[in-house]
Amino acid sequence: MRIKLAIALSLLPALLSAQEHVTVKGRIINEQGNAVEYVQLGVPKLQIGSISAADGRFEIDMPCDTLEFFHVSFQRATYPVTGPADDVVIVLHEQELPPAIFIGGDTKEKYLLKPGTGLLKSVGIITTSMRSGHPSGREIGSVAQTKKPFLVKNILLTVRSNHIPSCVASINIYRIEGKKESFVNVLHKPIYFDVAVSNDPQDYDIRPEETLLLEPGKYFIAFQIVGCNNEALQAFLAKKQEERKIWEMSMDFNIYLKSSYVREVALGEMEHLPVNIGVAVKGLEYR
């Protein structure tokens, strides 16, 4: 009996990976019936993920399992996938925002995080791979640590080059907790910005709309592509693999020497990365 059980357990990963995938299509709305843009969705344990479009519509190929939905302004939602579906409607409920926090005392302007030492500036990192009809939700960024309360005013980022038309990107901030490194979102409002097409470096100064106070601890400031011109993307995907140019539908950053993290798909596992993309964070430190 033990031998049979051992064989069954050893075959389990292969059986799971061989599960037939089904296509699930739908739209994501709020309680008022309005579309919710750029929602992360996926099956975290299977490293399957995607991001919904600006009109809330989504499409994902996955085995029959629980599909999860995440947006910083709403409560998490799930949907049990039992087979193909063409018009799933997911209703997200708004997060109840905590009261504003006011801290007294003196402050001083400070960089919480600087890019650090650049490496191989003639070479960039491609931060997205358009493998499906929508961005996969890859997140990559830099790590910051503060010993005192810190009010974020500016998030600074240099994009080395961009060839993704009508590109919309987001900044996500996670608090890293515990020895097992749980990543807990700290935002209550999305931070979106447009990235122009350019062969030349572009500097971005991103200013959060909400009051963003970081308590002492370790944080991951992550960059993510959430949207682009769909016609250009479909034209790229329609090409044969050998006809696709490596620089098409890609974005590059300079490499900086300091370890960080990367998440390959939306809601997937975070993995250690020996380098980062040079994010800087500026604001007020409370003494």
Number of C-alpha atoms within 10 A of each C-alpha: 6 7 8 9 10 11 11 12 12 11 11 12 10 10 11 11 11 10 11 11 15 16 15 21 16 16 20 23 18 15 11 9 10 12 19 22 20 28 24 22 28 27 21 16 9 15 14 22 25 28 30 26 24 16 14 20 22 24 22 22 17 22 23 17 15 15 20 17 25 19 22 18 18 20 13 15 15 16 13 10 16 12 14 15 13 11 13 15 14 20 19 24 15 14 14 10 10 7 6 9 8 7 9 7 6 9 15 11 13 14 16 18 20 15 20 15 10 15 13 9 11 8 12 17 14 16 19 21 17 17 11 14 16 23 24 27 30 23 24 26 26 27 23 18 17 15 12 13 17 25 21 21 20 17 20 18 20 18 21 21 22 23 17 24 20 15 19 19 18 18 20 21 21 17 23 19 13 8 6 7 11 12 16 13 15 15 20 18 18 16 17 18 17 15 22 16 15 15 13 9 14 15 11 15 14 17 15 17 11 14 15 19 20 20 15 13 14 16 22 22 22 22 22 23 28 26 24 21 13 14 10 14 20 14 9 18 16 11 11 8 9 7 9 13 11 9 13 14 21 18 24 21 21 22 21 21 15 17 13 22 21 23 20 21 25 26 26 22 16 17 12 10 15 12 19 24 28 24 21 22 22 19 20 19 21 16 11
